[in-house]
Amino acid sequence: MAYVYCFDEAKNYCFSLSRFPHSEHIEVMIVDQLVSHVDDLTISVTHNLMTATLDEKTAISLDGYHHYDLHFELTPPERTRLINSLQQIFAGKSGLSIDIP
């Protein structure tokens, strides 16, 4: 299983993505256990920001938001683990964009 979990202490808010081996669906979880399974979504990653964009149906099934900006400060090994996990989650999918020099 590939898994990415982000938590914002200031807002008491979480966002996660996961995918089991051989599964066609990506699980999106927000807040605390609001879950949706999607065929694909758009994730872009830069040096200190991951942006998630959900389609309208998925957004409505969760908390109504289409767009999430997830700011972070990672060490180089942590960034490598994040990218590796996202690449596993998006294997065979088209929604992942990584722009880290």
Jmol script that loads the backbone (N, CA, C; Angstrom):
load data "model"
ATOM      1  N   MET A   1       0.853  -1.183   0.000  1.00  0.00           N
ATOM      2  CA  MET A   1       0.000   0.000   0.000  1.00  0.00           C
ATOM      3  C   MET A   1       0.891   1.235   0.000  1.00  0.00           C
ATOM      4  N   ALA A   2       0.554   2.186  -0.847  1.00  0.00           N
ATOM      5  CA  ALA A   2       1.231   3.472  -0.865  1.00  0.00           C
ATOM      6  C   ALA A   2       0.321   4.481  -0.174  1.00  0.00           C
ATOM      7  N   TYR A   3       0.938   5.354   0.645  1.00  0.00           N
ATOM      8  CA  TYR A   3       0.145   6.222   1.521  1.00  0.00           C
ATOM      9  C   TYR A   3       0.857   7.551   1.715  1.00  0.00           C
ATOM     10  N   VAL A   4       0.115   8.656   1.608  1.00  0.00           N
ATOM     11  CA  VAL A   4       0.613  10.002   1.912  1.00  0.00           C
ATOM     12  C   VAL A   4      -0.396  10.638   2.852  1.00  0.00           C
ATOM     13  N   TYR A   5       0.096  11.161   3.973  1.00  0.00           N
ATOM     14  CA  TYR A   5      -0.769  11.774   4.982  1.00  0.00           C
ATOM     15  C   TYR A   5      -0.210  13.140   5.346  1.00  0.00           C
ATOM     16  N   CYS A   6      -1.053  14.167   5.298  1.00  0.00           N
ATOM     17  CA  CYS A   6      -0.665  15.529   5.665  1.00  0.00           C
ATOM     18  C   CYS A   6      -1.612  16.018   6.757  1.00  0.00           C
ATOM     19  N   PHE A   7      -1.040  16.710   7.759  1.00  0.00           N
ATOM     20  CA  PHE A   7      -1.852  17.238   8.853  1.00  0.00           C
ATOM     21  C   PHE A   7      -1.460  18.675   9.132  1.00  0.00           C
ATOM     22  N   ASP A   8      -2.444  19.551   9.208  1.00  0.00           N
ATOM     23  CA  ASP A   8      -2.242  20.960   9.532  1.00  0.00           C
ATOM     24  C   ASP A   8      -2.687  21.167  10.973  1.00  0.00           C
ATOM     25  N   GLU A   9      -1.720  21.326  11.882  1.00  0.00           N
ATOM     26  CA  GLU A   9      -2.045  21.496  13.295  1.00  0.00           C
ATOM     27  C   GLU A   9      -2.848  22.761  13.547  1.00  0.00           C
ATOM     28  N   ALA A  10      -2.497  23.846  12.870  1.00  0.00           N
ATOM     29  CA  ALA A  10      -3.182  25.116  13.093  1.00  0.00           C
ATOM     30  C   ALA A  10      -4.666  25.023  12.753  1.00  0.00           C
ATOM     31  N   LYS A  11      -4.986  24.297  11.702  1.00  0.00           N
ATOM     32  CA  LYS A  11      -6.380  24.170  11.270  1.00  0.00           C
ATOM     33  C   LYS A  11      -7.026  22.875  11.739  1.00  0.00           C
ATOM     34  N   ASN A  12      -6.228  21.991  12.375  1.00  0.00           N
ATOM     35  CA  ASN A  12      -6.721  20.681  12.811  1.00  0.00           C
ATOM     36  C   ASN A  12      -7.386  19.952  11.636  1.00  0.00           C
ATOM     37  N   TYR A  13      -6.652  19.863  10.540  1.00  0.00           N
ATOM     38  CA  TYR A  13      -7.196  19.356   9.280  1.00  0.00           C
ATOM     39  C   TYR A  13      -6.215  18.365   8.668  1.00  0.00           C
ATOM     40  N   CYS A  14      -6.727  17.258   8.133  1.00  0.00           N
ATOM     41  CA  CYS A  14      -5.837  16.288   7.491  1.00  0.00           C
ATOM     42  C   CYS A  14      -6.297  15.997   6.061  1.00  0.00           C
ATOM     43  N   PHE A  15      -5.338  15.533   5.269  1.00  0.00           N
ATOM     44  CA  PHE A  15      -5.561  15.170   3.872  1.00  0.00           C
ATOM     45  C   PHE A  15      -4.665  13.972   3.595  1.00  0.00           C
ATOM     46  N   SER A  16      -5.227  12.911   3.032  1.00  0.00           N
ATOM     47  CA  SER A  16      -4.381  11.768   2.699  1.00  0.00           C
ATOM     48  C   SER A  16      -4.802  11.150   1.375  1.00  0.00           C
ATOM     49  N   LEU A  17      -3.830  10.487   0.770  1.00  0.00           N
ATOM     50  CA  LEU A  17      -4.040   9.709  -0.449  1.00  0.00           C
ATOM     51  C   LEU A  17      -3.478   8.320  -0.194  1.00  0.00           C
ATOM     52  N   SER A  18      -4.151   7.301  -0.692  1.00  0.00           N
ATOM     53  CA  SER A  18      -3.612   5.949  -0.568  1.00  0.00           C
ATOM     54  C   SER A  18      -4.112   5.102  -1.731  1.00  0.00           C
ATOM     55  N   ARG A  19      -3.370   4.020  -1.956  1.00  0.00           N
ATOM     56  CA  ARG A  19      -3.766   3.082  -3.012  1.00  0.00           C
ATOM     57  C   ARG A  19      -3.172   1.716  -2.691  1.00  0.00           C
ATOM     58  N   PHE A  20      -4.021   0.718  -2.691  1.00  0.00           N
ATOM     59  CA  PHE A  20      -3.577  -0.652  -2.464  1.00  0.00           C
ATOM     60  C   PHE A  20      -3.013  -1.227  -3.757  1.00  0.00           C
ATOM     61  N   PRO A  21      -2.052  -2.136  -3.644  1.00  0.00           N
ATOM     62  CA  PRO A  21      -1.545  -2.799  -4.859  1.00  0.00           C
ATOM     63  C   PRO A  21      -2.696  -3.447  -5.620  1.00  0.00           C
ATOM     64  N   HIS A  22      -2.640  -3.368  -6.910  1.00  0.00           N
ATOM     65  CA  HIS A  22      -3.625  -3.969  -7.821  1.00  0.00           C
ATOM     66  C   HIS A  22      -4.985  -3.278  -7.784  1.00  0.00           C
ATOM     67  N   SER A  23      -5.099  -2.165  -7.052  1.00  0.00           N
ATOM     68  CA  SER A  23      -6.353  -1.413  -7.045  1.00  0.00           C
ATOM     69  C   SER A  23      -6.319  -0.384  -8.155  1.00  0.00           C
ATOM     70  N   GLU A  24      -7.445  -0.171  -8.782  1.00  0.00           N
ATOM     71  CA  GLU A  24      -7.550   0.859  -9.818  1.00  0.00           C
ATOM     72  C   GLU A  24      -7.891   2.216  -9.218  1.00  0.00           C
ATOM     73  N   HIS A  25      -8.322   2.245  -7.962  1.00  0.00           N
ATOM     74  CA  HIS A  25      -8.812   3.476  -7.354  1.00  0.00           C
ATOM     75  C   HIS A  25      -7.826   4.061  -6.350  1.00  0.00           C
ATOM     76  N   ILE A  26      -7.842   5.375  -6.270  1.00  0.00           N
ATOM     77  CA  ILE A  26      -7.083   6.115  -5.276  1.00  0.00           C
ATOM     78  C   ILE A  26      -8.066   6.542  -4.190  1.00  0.00           C
ATOM     79  N   GLU A  27      -7.693   6.328  -2.947  1.00  0.00           N
ATOM     80  CA  GLU A  27      -8.536   6.762  -1.836  1.00  0.00           C
ATOM     81  C   GLU A  27      -8.093   8.153  -1.402  1.00  0.00           C
ATOM     82  N   VAL A  28      -9.054   9.072  -1.340  1.00  0.00           N
ATOM     83  CA  VAL A  28      -8.823  10.425  -0.851  1.00  0.00           C
ATOM     84  C   VAL A  28      -9.549  10.537   0.479  1.00  0.00           C
ATOM     85  N   MET A  29      -8.817  10.949   1.529  1.00  0.00           N
ATOM     86  CA  MET A  29      -9.442  11.130   2.835  1.00  0.00           C
ATOM     87  C   MET A  29      -9.120  12.544   3.315  1.00  0.00           C
ATOM     88  N   ILE A  30     -10.123  13.235   3.802  1.00  0.00           N
ATOM     89  CA  ILE A  30      -9.919  14.574   4.335  1.00  0.00           C
ATOM     90  C   ILE A  30     -10.600  14.676   5.696  1.00  0.00           C
ATOM     91  N   VAL A  31     -10.301  15.765   6.391  1.00  0.00           N
ATOM     92  CA  VAL A  31     -10.803  16.061   7.733  1.00  0.00           C
ATOM     93  C   VAL A  31     -10.524  14.869   8.629  1.00  0.00           C
ATOM     94  N   ASP A  32     -11.496  14.078   8.939  1.00  0.00           N
ATOM     95  CA  ASP A  32     -11.297  12.880   9.746  1.00  0.00           C
ATOM     96  C   ASP A  32     -12.276  11.820   9.266  1.00  0.00           C
ATOM     97  N   GLN A  33     -11.826  11.035   8.340  1.00  0.00           N
ATOM     98  CA  GLN A  33     -12.569   9.894   7.823  1.00  0.00           C
ATOM     99  C   GLN A  33     -13.653  10.231   6.809  1.00  0.00           C
ATOM    100  N   LEU A  34     -13.587  11.383   6.164  1.00  0.00           N
ATOM    101  CA  LEU A  34     -14.429  11.618   4.992  1.00  0.00           C
ATOM    102  C   LEU A  34     -13.645  11.057   3.816  1.00  0.00           C
ATOM    103  N   VAL A  35     -14.181  10.005   3.194  1.00  0.00           N
ATOM    104  CA  VAL A  35     -13.415   9.229   2.217  1.00  0.00           C
ATOM    105  C   VAL A  35     -14.153   9.150   0.887  1.00  0.00           C
ATOM    106  N   SER A  36     -13.372   9.224  -0.187  1.00  0.00           N
ATOM    107  CA  SER A  36     -13.899   8.977  -1.517  1.00  0.00           C
ATOM    108  C   SER A  36     -12.865   8.175  -2.297  1.00  0.00           C
ATOM    109  N   HIS A  37     -13.331   7.289  -3.178  1.00  0.00           N
ATOM    110  CA  HIS A  37     -12.448   6.507  -4.043  1.00  0.00           C
ATOM    111  C   HIS A  37     -12.609   7.034  -5.464  1.00  0.00           C
ATOM    112  N   VAL A  38     -11.476   7.408  -6.078  1.00  0.00           N
ATOM    113  CA  VAL A  38     -11.512   8.046  -7.388  1.00  0.00           C
ATOM    114  C   VAL A  38     -10.644   7.281  -8.374  1.00  0.00           C
ATOM    115  N   ASP A  39     -10.973   7.433  -9.653  1.00  0.00           N
ATOM    116  CA  ASP A  39     -10.139   6.840 -10.704  1.00  0.00           C
ATOM    117  C   ASP A  39      -8.855   7.639 -10.877  1.00  0.00           C
ATOM    118  N   ASP A  40      -8.949   8.969 -10.744  1.00  0.00           N
ATOM    119  CA  ASP A  40      -7.789   9.833 -10.907  1.00  0.00           C
ATOM    120  C   ASP A  40      -8.132  11.184 -10.303  1.00  0.00           C
ATOM    121  N   LEU A  41      -7.127  11.960  -9.982  1.00  0.00           N
ATOM    122  CA  LEU A  41      -7.265  13.333  -9.544  1.00  0.00           C
ATOM    123  C   LEU A  41      -5.988  14.048  -9.935  1.00  0.00           C
ATOM    124  N   THR A  42      -5.960  15.352  -9.746  1.00  0.00           N
ATOM    125  CA  THR A  42      -4.785  16.121 -10.135  1.00  0.00           C
ATOM    126  C   THR A  42      -4.004  16.517  -8.893  1.00  0.00           C
ATOM    127  N   ILE A  43      -2.737  16.126  -8.872  1.00  0.00           N
ATOM    128  CA  ILE A  43      -1.820  16.502  -7.797  1.00  0.00           C
ATOM    129  C   ILE A  43      -0.584  17.103  -8.447  1.00  0.00           C
ATOM    130  N   SER A  44      -0.204  18.295  -7.994  1.00  0.00           N
ATOM    131  CA  SER A  44       1.059  18.877  -8.443  1.00  0.00           C
ATOM    132  C   SER A  44       1.916  19.136  -7.206  1.00  0.00           C
ATOM    133  N   VAL A  45       3.209  18.860  -7.352  1.00  0.00           N
ATOM    134  CA  VAL A  45       4.140  18.997  -6.236  1.00  0.00           C
ATOM    135  C   VAL A  45       5.299  19.888  -6.671  1.00  0.00           C
ATOM    136  N   THR A  46       5.587  20.886  -5.837  1.00  0.00           N
ATOM    137  CA  THR A  46       6.779  21.705  -6.009  1.00  0.00           C
ATOM    138  C   THR A  46       7.621  21.547  -4.748  1.00  0.00           C
ATOM    139  N   HIS A  47       8.636  22.359  -4.622  1.00  0.00           N
ATOM    140  CA  HIS A  47       9.597  22.235  -3.532  1.00  0.00           C
ATOM    141  C   HIS A  47       8.942  22.176  -2.146  1.00  0.00           C
ATOM    142  N   ASN A  48       7.939  23.011  -1.892  1.00  0.00           N
ATOM    143  CA  ASN A  48       7.319  23.052  -0.567  1.00  0.00           C
ATOM    144  C   ASN A  48       5.792  23.130  -0.608  1.00  0.00           C
ATOM    145  N   LEU A  49       5.195  22.663  -1.695  1.00  0.00           N
ATOM    146  CA  LEU A  49       3.748  22.751  -1.849  1.00  0.00           C
ATOM    147  C   LEU A  49       3.221  21.565  -2.652  1.00  0.00           C
ATOM    148  N   MET A  50       2.149  20.974  -2.144  1.00  0.00           N
ATOM    149  CA  MET A  50       1.411  19.961  -2.903  1.00  0.00           C
ATOM    150  C   MET A  50       0.003  20.521  -3.091  1.00  0.00           C
ATOM    151  N   THR A  51      -0.441  20.579  -4.335  1.00  0.00           N
ATOM    152  CA  THR A  51      -1.773  21.082  -4.653  1.00  0.00           C
ATOM    153  C   THR A  51      -2.616  19.936  -5.177  1.00  0.00           C
ATOM    154  N   ALA A  52      -3.789  19.771  -4.585  1.00  0.00           N
ATOM    155  CA  ALA A  52      -4.730  18.732  -5.012  1.00  0.00           C
ATOM    156  C   ALA A  52      -5.965  19.398  -5.600  1.00  0.00           C
ATOM    157  N   THR A  53      -6.406  18.889  -6.741  1.00  0.00           N
ATOM    158  CA  THR A  53      -7.615  19.398  -7.378  1.00  0.00           C
ATOM    159  C   THR A  53      -8.558  18.221  -7.610  1.00  0.00           C
ATOM    160  N   LEU A  54      -9.771  18.353  -7.090  1.00  0.00           N
ATOM    161  CA  LEU A  54     -10.772  17.291  -7.183  1.00  0.00           C
ATOM    162  C   LEU A  54     -11.886  17.692  -8.141  1.00  0.00           C
ATOM    163  N   ASP A  55     -12.485  16.700  -8.782  1.00  0.00           N
ATOM    164  CA  ASP A  55     -13.641  16.994  -9.621  1.00  0.00           C
ATOM    165  C   ASP A  55     -14.832  17.331  -8.720  1.00  0.00           C
ATOM    166  N   GLU A  56     -15.859  17.892  -9.303  1.00  0.00           N
ATOM    167  CA  GLU A  56     -17.008  18.378  -8.526  1.00  0.00           C
ATOM    168  C   GLU A  56     -17.695  17.262  -7.732  1.00  0.00           C
ATOM    169  N   LYS A  57     -17.908  16.115  -8.348  1.00  0.00           N
ATOM    170  CA  LYS A  57     -18.588  15.008  -7.671  1.00  0.00           C
ATOM    171  C   LYS A  57     -17.805  14.557  -6.435  1.00  0.00           C
ATOM    172  N   THR A  58     -16.498  14.438  -6.568  1.00  0.00           N
ATOM    173  CA  THR A  58     -15.664  14.025  -5.438  1.00  0.00           C
ATOM    174  C   THR A  58     -15.679  15.087  -4.353  1.00  0.00           C
ATOM    175  N   ALA A  59     -15.539  16.354  -4.753  1.00  0.00           N
ATOM    176  CA  ALA A  59     -15.546  17.452  -3.781  1.00  0.00           C
ATOM    177  C   ALA A  59     -16.835  17.457  -2.965  1.00  0.00           C
ATOM    178  N   ILE A  60     -17.957  17.299  -3.637  1.00  0.00           N
ATOM    179  CA  ILE A  60     -19.249  17.295  -2.949  1.00  0.00           C
ATOM    180  C   ILE A  60     -19.349  16.120  -1.980  1.00  0.00           C
ATOM    181  N   SER A  61     -18.800  14.969  -2.349  1.00  0.00           N
ATOM    182  CA  SER A  61     -18.878  13.795  -1.475  1.00  0.00           C
ATOM    183  C   SER A  61     -17.976  13.926  -0.247  1.00  0.00           C
ATOM    184  N   LEU A  62     -17.044  14.864  -0.285  1.00  0.00           N
ATOM    185  CA  LEU A  62     -16.147  15.073   0.853  1.00  0.00           C
ATOM    186  C   LEU A  62     -16.620  16.312   1.628  1.00  0.00           C
ATOM    187  N   ASP A  63     -15.921  17.420   1.526  1.00  0.00           N
ATOM    188  CA  ASP A  63     -16.319  18.610   2.282  1.00  0.00           C
ATOM    189  C   ASP A  63     -16.661  19.801   1.397  1.00  0.00           C
ATOM    190  N   GLY A  64     -16.813  19.573   0.088  1.00  0.00           N
ATOM    191  CA  GLY A  64     -17.230  20.629  -0.827  1.00  0.00           C
ATOM    192  C   GLY A  64     -16.112  21.422  -1.476  1.00  0.00           C
ATOM    193  N   TYR A  65     -14.877  21.212  -1.047  1.00  0.00           N
ATOM    194  CA  TYR A  65     -13.752  21.958  -1.616  1.00  0.00           C
ATOM    195  C   TYR A  65     -13.175  21.211  -2.811  1.00  0.00           C
ATOM    196  N   HIS A  66     -12.866  21.963  -3.869  1.00  0.00           N
ATOM    197  CA  HIS A  66     -12.285  21.396  -5.081  1.00  0.00           C
ATOM    198  C   HIS A  66     -10.766  21.464  -5.076  1.00  0.00           C
ATOM    199  N   HIS A  67     -10.224  22.343  -4.234  1.00  0.00           N
ATOM    200  CA  HIS A  67      -8.806  22.670  -4.315  1.00  0.00           C
ATOM    201  C   HIS A  67      -8.198  22.691  -2.913  1.00  0.00           C
ATOM    202  N   TYR A  68      -7.045  22.051  -2.770  1.00  0.00           N
ATOM    203  CA  TYR A  68      -6.314  22.049  -1.501  1.00  0.00           C
ATOM    204  C   TYR A  68      -4.864  22.425  -1.767  1.00  0.00           C
ATOM    205  N   ASP A  69      -4.342  23.395  -1.018  1.00  0.00           N
ATOM    206  CA  ASP A  69      -2.925  23.723  -1.040  1.00  0.00           C
ATOM    207  C   ASP A  69      -2.318  23.228   0.259  1.00  0.00           C
ATOM    208  N   LEU A  70      -1.381  22.311   0.159  1.00  0.00           N
ATOM    209  CA  LEU A  70      -0.763  21.692   1.319  1.00  0.00           C
ATOM    210  C   LEU A  70       0.702  22.126   1.366  1.00  0.00           C
ATOM    211  N   HIS A  71       1.001  23.060   2.255  1.00  0.00           N
ATOM    212  CA  HIS A  71       2.359  23.589   2.399  1.00  0.00           C
ATOM    213  C   HIS A  71       3.140  22.703   3.362  1.00  0.00           C
ATOM    214  N   PHE A  72       4.421  22.515   3.087  1.00  0.00           N
ATOM    215  CA  PHE A  72       5.237  21.669   3.948  1.00  0.00           C
ATOM    216  C   PHE A  72       6.699  22.072   3.878  1.00  0.00           C
ATOM    217  N   GLU A  73       7.441  21.635   4.863  1.00  0.00           N
ATOM    218  CA  GLU A  73       8.894  21.779   4.885  1.00  0.00           C
ATOM    219  C   GLU A  73       9.461  20.391   5.119  1.00  0.00           C
ATOM    220  N   LEU A  74      10.118  19.842   4.110  1.00  0.00           N
ATOM    221  CA  LEU A  74      10.630  18.484   4.182  1.00  0.00           C
ATOM    222  C   LEU A  74      12.141  18.463   4.022  1.00  0.00           C
ATOM    223  N   THR A  75      12.760  17.498   4.672  1.00  0.00           N
ATOM    224  CA  THR A  75      14.173  17.248   4.429  1.00  0.00           C
ATOM    225  C   THR A  75      14.290  16.553   3.080  1.00  0.00           C
ATOM    226  N   PRO A  76      15.462  16.540   2.473  1.00  0.00           N
ATOM    227  CA  PRO A  76      15.607  15.822   1.191  1.00  0.00           C
ATOM    228  C   PRO A  76      15.159  14.351   1.263  1.00  0.00           C
ATOM    229  N   PRO A  77      15.499  13.581   2.315  1.00  0.00           N
ATOM    230  CA  PRO A  77      14.997  12.198   2.361  1.00  0.00           C
ATOM    231  C   PRO A  77      13.466  12.122   2.476  1.00  0.00           C
ATOM    232  N   GLU A  78      12.870  13.038   3.235  1.00  0.00           N
ATOM    233  CA  GLU A  78      11.404  13.046   3.359  1.00  0.00           C
ATOM    234  C   GLU A  78      10.767  13.384   2.009  1.00  0.00           C
ATOM    235  N   ARG A  79      11.348  14.334   1.292  1.00  0.00           N
ATOM    236  CA  ARG A  79      10.825  14.714  -0.035  1.00  0.00           C
ATOM    237  C   ARG A  79      10.915  13.518  -0.992  1.00  0.00           C
ATOM    238  N   THR A  80      12.016  12.786  -0.929  1.00  0.00           N
ATOM    239  CA  THR A  80      12.174  11.595  -1.772  1.00  0.00           C
ATOM    240  C   THR A  80      11.099  10.562  -1.444  1.00  0.00           C
ATOM    241  N   ARG A  81      10.831  10.345  -0.157  1.00  0.00           N
ATOM    242  CA  ARG A  81       9.779   9.381   0.236  1.00  0.00           C
ATOM    243  C   ARG A  81       8.406   9.849  -0.240  1.00  0.00           C
ATOM    244  N   LEU A  82       8.137  11.161  -0.137  1.00  0.00           N
ATOM    245  CA  LEU A  82       6.859  11.698  -0.622  1.00  0.00           C
ATOM    246  C   LEU A  82       6.707  11.428  -2.115  1.00  0.00           C
ATOM    247  N   ILE A  83       7.723  11.754  -2.888  1.00  0.00           N
ATOM    248  CA  ILE A  83       7.661  11.555  -4.339  1.00  0.00           C
ATOM    249  C   ILE A  83       7.510  10.082  -4.676  1.00  0.00           C
ATOM    250  N   ASN A  84       8.260   9.216  -4.018  1.00  0.00           N
ATOM    251  CA  ASN A  84       8.137   7.772  -4.270  1.00  0.00           C
ATOM    252  C   ASN A  84       6.735   7.273  -3.967  1.00  0.00           C
ATOM    253  N   SER A  85       6.165   7.711  -2.856  1.00  0.00           N
ATOM    254  CA  SER A  85       4.802   7.285  -2.499  1.00  0.00           C
ATOM    255  C   SER A  85       3.790   7.787  -3.517  1.00  0.00           C
ATOM    256  N   LEU A  86       3.909   9.052  -3.918  1.00  0.00           N
ATOM    257  CA  LEU A  86       2.982   9.590  -4.918  1.00  0.00           C
ATOM    258  C   LEU A  86       3.114   8.865  -6.252  1.00  0.00           C
ATOM    259  N   GLN A  87       4.332   8.535  -6.646  1.00  0.00           N
ATOM    260  CA  GLN A  87       4.519   7.797  -7.894  1.00  0.00           C
ATOM    261  C   GLN A  87       3.874   6.417  -7.825  1.00  0.00           C
ATOM    262  N   GLN A  88       3.920   5.765  -6.669  1.00  0.00           N
ATOM    263  CA  GLN A  88       3.245   4.474  -6.510  1.00  0.00           C
ATOM    264  C   GLN A  88       1.730   4.653  -6.558  1.00  0.00           C
ATOM    265  N   ILE A  89       1.233   5.670  -5.874  1.00  0.00           N
ATOM    266  CA  ILE A  89      -0.211   5.921  -5.857  1.00  0.00           C
ATOM    267  C   ILE A  89      -0.721   6.210  -7.263  1.00  0.00           C
ATOM    268  N   PHE A  90       0.057   6.926  -8.058  1.00  0.00           N
ATOM    269  CA  PHE A  90      -0.384   7.342  -9.392  1.00  0.00           C
ATOM    270  C   PHE A  90       0.125   6.441 -10.520  1.00  0.00           C
ATOM    271  N   ALA A  91       0.675   5.288 -10.197  1.00  0.00           N
ATOM    272  CA  ALA A  91       1.149   4.376 -11.244  1.00  0.00           C
ATOM    273  C   ALA A  91       0.006   4.050 -12.201  1.00  0.00           C
ATOM    274  N   GLY A  92       0.220   4.298 -13.491  1.00  0.00           N
ATOM    275  CA  GLY A  92      -0.798   4.041 -14.494  1.00  0.00           C
ATOM    276  C   GLY A  92      -1.862   5.124 -14.594  1.00  0.00           C
ATOM    277  N   LYS A  93      -1.712   6.198 -13.819  1.00  0.00           N
ATOM    278  CA  LYS A  93      -2.656   7.314 -13.823  1.00  0.00           C
ATOM    279  C   LYS A  93      -1.979   8.529 -14.448  1.00  0.00           C
ATOM    280  N   SER A  94      -2.768   9.554 -14.751  1.00  0.00           N
ATOM    281  CA  SER A  94      -2.197  10.716 -15.431  1.00  0.00           C
ATOM    282  C   SER A  94      -2.197  11.990 -14.597  1.00  0.00           C
ATOM    283  N   GLY A  95      -2.652  11.945 -13.374  1.00  0.00           N
ATOM    284  CA  GLY A  95      -2.890  13.178 -12.623  1.00  0.00           C
ATOM    285  C   GLY A  95      -1.737  13.744 -11.834  1.00  0.00           C
ATOM    286  N   LEU A  96      -0.566  13.120 -11.847  1.00  0.00           N
ATOM    287  CA  LEU A  96       0.541  13.579 -11.014  1.00  0.00           C
ATOM    288  C   LEU A  96       1.534  14.424 -11.809  1.00  0.00           C
ATOM    289  N   SER A  97       1.875  15.586 -11.238  1.00  0.00           N
ATOM    290  CA  SER A  97       2.880  16.461 -11.829  1.00  0.00           C
ATOM    291  C   SER A  97       3.881  16.836 -10.737  1.00  0.00           C
ATOM    292  N   ILE A  98       5.164  16.571 -10.960  1.00  0.00           N
ATOM    293  CA  ILE A  98       6.210  16.890  -9.994  1.00  0.00           C
ATOM    294  C   ILE A  98       7.169  17.879 -10.637  1.00  0.00           C
ATOM    295  N   ASP A  99       7.337  19.030  -9.988  1.00  0.00           N
ATOM    296  CA  ASP A  99       8.227  20.064 -10.494  1.00  0.00           C
ATOM    297  C   ASP A  99       9.213  20.458  -9.392  1.00  0.00           C
ATOM    298  N   ILE A 100      10.156  19.565  -9.133  1.00  0.00           N
ATOM    299  CA  ILE A 100      11.196  19.786  -8.134  1.00  0.00           C
ATOM    300  C   ILE A 100      12.541  19.617  -8.818  1.00  0.00           C
ATOM    301  N   PRO A 101      13.351  20.681  -8.800  1.00  0.00           N
ATOM    302  CA  PRO A 101      14.663  20.590  -9.477  1.00  0.00           C
ATOM    303  C   PRO A 101      15.591  19.597  -8.801  1.00  0.00           C
TER     304      PRO A 101
END
end "model"
wireframe off; spacefill off
backbone 0.3
color backbone group
